[in-house]
Amino acid sequence: MMTKNQINEREQFEMLTIEQLVPHDHLVRKLDAALDFSFIYPLVEDLYSTIGRPSIDPVVLIKMTFIQYTFGIRSMRQTIKEIETNVAYRWFLGFGFHTEVPHFSTFGKNYVRRFADTDLFEQIFYKVLNEVANHGLLSPEHVFIDSTHVKASANKRKFEKKVVRKETRAYEKRLQEELNVDREKNGKKPFPPEKFEKEEYKEIKESTTDPESGYYVKDERTKQFAYSFHAATDEKGFVLANIVTPGNVHDSNLLEPLVQKIIEQVGRPVVVAADAAYKTPAIVNFLLENQVLPALPYKRPMTKEGFFRKHEYVYDEHFDCYLCPEGQVLTYRTTTKEGYRQYASTPSICSVCPVIGQCTQSKNQQKMIQRHIWQDYLDVAEDLRHNHEIKEIYGMRKETIERVFADAKEKHGMRWTTLRGLKKMSMQAMLTFAAINLKKLASWTWRAPALKTEMMPLSQGISS
């Protein structure tokens, strides 16, 4: 039998508290139990004046951002609308039914006037991470590194072409020293400092809407201005460190600073796992020199179809030369400023070789092979790739860093941004990853309190 609800209880008077309306296992209760947000006060104390009108409670401001990034609300304006009507959010902020919710611009103004040039959000991120460590949940021995692109709030058709100086790579100074040693060892003159100091330039597209974003091209369909969120997680999926860059910065440039952050803040990892974009001589050299094992995948050779692969040319370490498939010796010629040793064949021998068409297309009929001065480190990484434990660790990427990025985009609003500028994007990254860590910590450490005795009816209380 169909029932029609004839009773309208919208205006029924009831006596209760917000505490009674929030389910005992709601996520906001878990978040509140997992972290005492009063640690915010000493962090911001110097940013507030001792005179003037009372400010909005800084803990409330930060909790509002945690609501936004934990529940994936698209903007602070929308977050305020949700807080106005959501009893659980009001409970989390310590508000009553009639407490006035701050205007949506309040956090933005506080950010500009107080928080913009501070490391407040980084301190919040590491405070949450310390709580994870204090509960014994952190496993930083195996670290997983990757990056993802976040679409910038900028029209991809509004840009100016500019010529800018190429950024100095983190390993540049280390490489310069070692390649000069290599040149001297092989009887070559070392490069003078001015050879390295010569500035190199490149042409880029710079957005007129958000100049600090970078033009990112993945394929013909994916061309946009974006930011790159570079992050590292442990084997349980807790984010250990993160860095934000324009979207046109290559992933491999950020592994070294990320690992250094982890060493400083958390401790030295045993293994670092990353995808093929990070399999470069500089990265493997950095990891092995810092007593960290690389877990890197197989990388396909870039040789043209129909030509001999590089591994078919055998390197003789004793005589420092290469042997081609036909047995000819490719001898050392020089070491370039990029750190590559060049080995070349003898043109007169190559000109009568029956398989020269599979070897080279050079006009002077000479085969040239380059070997990086750090190639031995890459060979070690290639050997480690076949180790059973390293294989297992690398296989965990899909359960750690890739899952974190997937959740961040699907559940925490990180697919695109309404913010502009590197500082604001760094704030978003810190708060998003802090919210992800706190959410996981809260869920794993939650112990539901014993249910309280239900409030007696109002009439019974009066009569008694």
N, C-alpha and C positions, 0 to 999 in steps of 0.2 A: 504494500500500500504506500502510495506516495505521500510524503509528509511535507506540509508547508509551514515554514517557521512564521508564526503569527506574532511572536513576542519580540518586541524591539527593546533590547537591553542597553542601547547606546548611552542613554542618559541615567542609567541606574547608578545610584550612589553606593560606593564600596570603600571600605577602609583597608588599605594595604600599602606595602612599601615596594620600591623598585627591587629590593633584595628578593622579594617573593616572586617577582615576575620573570627574573632571569633564570633559565634552566640551570640546574646544579652542575651540568657537564658542558655548559656553553664554552666556546673557545675563549671568550674574554675572561672568564673565571680562571682558565688555565694560564693565560698570559699574565694575569695579575698575580697569581700564586708563584709563577716562575721567576719573576723579576721585580725587585723593589725599585720603582722608578725615582725614588727620592735621591738617587745618586746624581740626578740631573742638577740639583741645586748648587753644589760646590763647583760644578763645571761651568756654570753660567753666572756665578755670583759677581764676578768682576765686570760683566757686560751690562749690569743694571746700575742705575744711579741710586743714591741714598735719599734723594729728594724728589719731589714731584708726585703726581698722582699714582696710585697703585697700578701695577701692571697685571696683565693676564698671567696666571700661574704658569711658569715655564714648563712644568711637568705636564700640564694640560695641553700646551702647544705640541710637545713632543708626542704625547699619547695620541693626539689627533692625527699626526702623521703616521703613527703605527697603525691606527685604524685604517687609514687610506691604503697603505702599502700591504698590510696583512690581508685585507679583504678585497684588494684589487679595484678600488674605487677610482674612477678616471681622473678626478681633479679634487682640489681642496674645496671648491665651491659645491661640488656634489657631495663631498664628505660631510660638510656642514648640514646639508639638507637631510642626509641620512641620520646624523646625530640628533637632529631635532625630533625625529619620529621613532628612532630605534631605542627601545628601553635598555637593551644590552650595552649599546655604546655609551648611553648616559651613565649606566652603572660603572662602566670601565673608567670613565672620566671623573667619577665621584659626584655627578650632577643629580639633582632631584627632578621631579616632574616639571617644575616651573622655573628651573635655573636657566637663565638666558645663555644661549650658545653664542660663542664669539663670532664676529663677522668673518666671512671666508677670506677677507684680505688681511686679517690679523697676523696669520703666520707669515704671509709674504712680506709684510712690513717689518716684522721682527727679523726675518731672514736678512733683509736688505740692511737694516740698521744695526743688527747685533751679530748674527750668525755667519754672514757671508764670508768673512775673511778669517774664520776660526777653524779649528779642527774638531769642532763639537761632534759632528756626525761620525767622524772616524773614531772618536773616543766612545761614542755610543755603540758603534759596531763592535769594537774590541771589548767593551764591557759585557755585552751579550756573549761574546765568544769566551770570555773568562768564566762566565757562569756555566757555560757548557763544559769547559775544562774542569771546573770545580766539582761538577757532578760525575766526573770520570767518563764522559761520553765522547771525548775528542780522541781521534786516532790519526795523528798527523804523520805517522811513519810513511804512509803511501799517499802521495798528493797527485791530484788530477787537474790539469790545466787546459783551458780552452777559452774561446771568446765567442760572443754573439753580437749581432748588429741590432741596434734599436733605432727605428725610423725617427729622424729628426722632425721637429715642427717647422718644416721649410719646404717651399715649392721647388721641385727639382728643375723647373724651367727658368727659375729666376737666379741667375748666377753671373759672375764676371770671371773671365780667364785671367789668371795672374801667374807671374813667374816668381817662385819663392826658392829660398835656399834649402837644400836637402839637410835633413836632421842628422846630427852625428850619432852613430850607433853606439850602444853601451860598451861594446867590446873593441871599439876602434883603437884606443890607446894600447890595449894589450896586444892586438894584432900587429900594430906598427912595430912594437919592440921585437916581437918574435920573428917577423918576416925579415927585418934587418939583420938579425942574428943568422937567419937562414941564408941570406944573400952573402954575408961575409964568410960563412962556412963553405959556400960554393964558389968563392973567389970573385964575387960581385961587389961593387961598391954599395954601401948602404944608402937608402934614399935620404936626402936632406929633409929637415922638418918642414920646409916650405912646400915640398912635394905633397905632403899630407894636408897642409893647411889651406891648400888651394880650394876655394869654395866651389861647390857644384850646385847647379840650379835645375829646377824642373817646372813645368807648366801644370797648374791645377785649376780646377773649377771651384770658385769660392762663392758660397751662397750669399746673396744680398740680404736674406732674412735672418739667417743664423751663421755668421762667418766662421764660427768655431767648429761647426760640423764638417764632415768630410764627404766627398762624393764617392759613393760605393757602387761598384759594378760587379755583379755576380754573373749575370748572363744578359741576353738581349732584353728580357722582360724585367729584370731586377736592376734598375738604375735609380738611385735615390741618394739624398743627403742623409747621413746617419752618423751615429756614434757607435763605437765598439766598447762593449763591457767585457774586460778581461778578468777572469776569476779563477780561483783555485779552491778545490774542496778536498776534504779528507775522504776516507773510504766509507764513511757513514753519511756523506752528503752535506756536512756542515761546511759553509763557506769560510775559508781561512784568510783570504785577502782578495782585493779587487782593485782594478785601475780602469779609469775611463779615458779613452782617446778619441780623436776624430775617426770616422769610419774608414778613411783611406790609409790608416797606419797598419802595417803588416803585423800579423799575430806574433811572429818570431821575435820582434823587437821588444816584446813585453815580458817574455818568460823570465829573463834575468832579474829585472826589478821585482817581479812577483815572488820569485823564490827568495830573494834577499829579504823581502818583507816578512815572509813566513819564518825564515831563520831568526830574524830579529824579534818577532812578536810571539811565535809559537815554539820554534825549535827546528833543528835541522832534520829534514825528511830523509828517509832511506832510499825511496824510489820516487821519481817524478814521471808520470805518464802523460803523454800528449799525442796529438794526431800528427799526420805526415807534414803539416805546414811548419812544425817545429823541428823537423829533422834536418838541421844545418850544422856545419862544422863548429861554428861559434857556440851554439847552444850545448852541444855534446861536450865540447871542451870545458865550458863553464861548469856543467854538472859534475863531470868526472873530477875536475880539479878541486871541487868543493865536496868531494867524497859522497856524491849523490849518484845513484844508478839511474840511467835513462831507460824508460819503457816506451819505445817508439816503434811504429809499424813498418812494414815493407813499403818502400817508395819505388814506384815504377820508373825505369830509366826513361829519359827524354829523347832517346835516339830515334831518328827517322826510321820508318818501316823499310826493311830491305838492307839496312846497314848493320855492320858488326856492333854489338853492344860493348859498353866500356869494360865490362867484366871479362870479355874475351881477350882483352889486352892485359897480359900478366905483368904485374909490377914485381921487379927484382929489388928487394930492399938492400941487399948487400952491395950491388953495383949501382943502385939508384938509377934504374932505367926501366923502360917498358919493352915487352916483347909482343909483336903483333902476331895474329894467327898464322902468318906465313914465316915467322921466325926472325923478322927484321928487328933490329934494336932501335928504339926511340930514346935518344939521349937527352940529358938535361940541358936546357938553354938558359933560362932565367927564372926569377921569381917576381911576379907582378906586385904592384902596390895593393891589390885586392887580396894578396896572400896565396896566389896560385903558382905552383911550380909548373913550368911548361916543358914538355918533352916532345921532340920533333924527330921525324924520320928523315932518311936521305932521299931527296927527290929522284936521283938517278936510278936508285933501286926500285922505288915505287913506280916509276914510269913503265917498267917492264913487268910489273906484278900482274898475274892473271886475275886477281880479285880486287883490283884497285877500285872498281865500281861499287863494291860493297864497303869500301874503307873511307874514301874521301872524295869530295867534289871540288877540291881546291884547284885553282888554275895552275899553281906551280907544282902540282902533284906531290904534295907533302902532307903527311898526317900529323896533326898536332893534338896532344892529350894534355889536359890540365889536371893537376893533383893538388888539393889544398894542403897547406902545411899542417892542418889539424885533421887530415884524412884518417890518421891512425886512430883518433878518438871515434870517428864515425864507424870504423871497422869494429871497434870494441862494442859500440851500440848495436851493430848488425849481429854480432855474435850473441849478445845478450837477448836479442829478439827471439832466439830459438830456445831460450831457457824456459822450462815449464812454469816456474813461479812468475817470471816476468810476463809470460803470456796470460796467465790468470789475472795478474794485476792490470794489464792493459785492457783486458776484457771487461773490467769493472767500470770503465769510463761511461758506458751507457746507463749504469745504475747510479752514477754519482754526478759528475759535472753536466752531462747531457740531460739528466733528469731535472737537475736544479734549474737549468736554463728553460726547459720545457714548462716546469711549474711556474717559474717567474713570469713567463710570457702568457700562459693560459690563466693563471690564478692571481697574479700580483701586478698586472697592468704594465709589464715591461716590454710589450711588443712595439709600442711607440710611445712618444713622450709629448707633453705639452710645454715642457720647459726648454729654455734656450741658454746655451753657454756651458762650457766645461765645468764650471764650479757648481752650477745647479744640477748638472747631470751626475756629477760625483756625489752630490747630496742624495739624489734619487737612488744611485747604486748602493751607497752605504745603508740607507734606510730600507731598501728592498731586501738586501741580503741579510741585514740585521733582523728584519721581520721574519724572513724564512728560517733563520737560525732559531729565533725565539719561539716561533710556532712549533718547530720540531722539538725543541727543548721542553716546551710546555706540555706537549702531547706525551712525551716519553716519561716525564717526571710527575705527571698528574696523579694525585691520589684524592679521590672524591671524599669530601668530608661527610661525617655522619649526618643524615637528614635531621633537621630540627623539627620539633613538635609543631604541627600546624597551628596557626593562630586560631584561637577560639572565636566563635561567632560574636559579633558586637553585642547582640541582645543578651547572650549568656554572660558576657563580661559585665554588663551594666547590672543585671539582676543579682550577680554574686557580690 
